[in-house]
Amino acid sequence: METQNLKQRVKEDEPTAGAGDTTVGNTGSSGRREKRIAMGKRGLKSLGVAVSIPVLVTLTNIYFFGVSDTYKMSQRPNWVPPIWALHMACLGSAFLMGLCGWIVWAEGGFHRRPRVVPLYLGQFGLSLLWDPIVFKVGANPVGLVIALGVCWALLQCHRVFREVNQLAGDLVLPCLGWAGLLTFVNFKLLSA
């Protein structure tokens, strides 16, 4: 028979089974299953932290700096979203970027490509800075520069994240589109 020539593949952490020992394979697979479950639980915890921190910080930023009577009363075209829609989309963008950051971190991208960390933190900081500058201070020219900086940082994040994980790079694109719309809204506020 041909089965006599087959060899068993053994992992290094799994003990080899002796002739007639049938229980070793079962305990090895249940040990691996427990390790996978534990790793999955750690992964879900880190995902929760990676997504909730940007969302909570953005929500706090919106709460303290996101109210503007001048934006509410301004004459803007119909395609310019109301302030509540701007804030909901900013929360969605923070969620997506947190998810992208977690995917890149899980793939080891922050260690292999250290330039990713300043880009990620830079776009997050600039996006947090945009609300108070535009809505509280009313410095629309500075807000336009900040919005362009967010677009540049997101474009760089897209490029670098895509090198690490294609899904993470693709998930940056809606955030980039949103930042482009914010830049255009800021430009309209500047010209109004």
Phi, psi and omega in degrees: 000151180284340183291345178289337181271353181283146177244149180272135175274130182236131175280159185291329181273356182257127178291150180283146181273135177277173179292122178091354179269106183259348184272343183295318180298324181290318180289328178294318181288327178287328175294319177295322179296318179295321177296319179295319179295317178296319179294322178295321178294319176296322179295320179292323177296314180293326176295318178299318178292316183296330181269321186287326181297309178297323181293316180293320178294320178294319178297319177296319178298317179295319181298317184275327189236002190268007181258130180214117177287330180293324178289320180296323184269351184290150176276105181236156179296164182296332183282346177281123187290154174292168187296325180294325178290324175300316183289322178295320178291326176295322176294318177297321178294320178296322177297311181296320180290326174297318177295317178298316179298321179292318179299315180294319178297317181296330178278356181084016184291331179289333179273321181285327180233087184296342180288350179291323185298310179297325178295314181297311180291326178295315179294325179292316179295318179294321179293328175288328182285336185296314182303305182295325181293316184277314188271324181269310183280326181079020180272080183296324176297319178292321177299324177294319178296318178296317179297321176294324176296322176297316179299316180297314181296321178292324177296318177293320176299317178301314182296314184284320179298324180294329176293327181277310182210125185295322179297317178298319178295321180289328179288345176284335185300317176298325177294321178294319176297319179295318178296325176296319177294320177298321177297318180292320176298317178297322178296320178294322177294326180292321183275348181281000000 
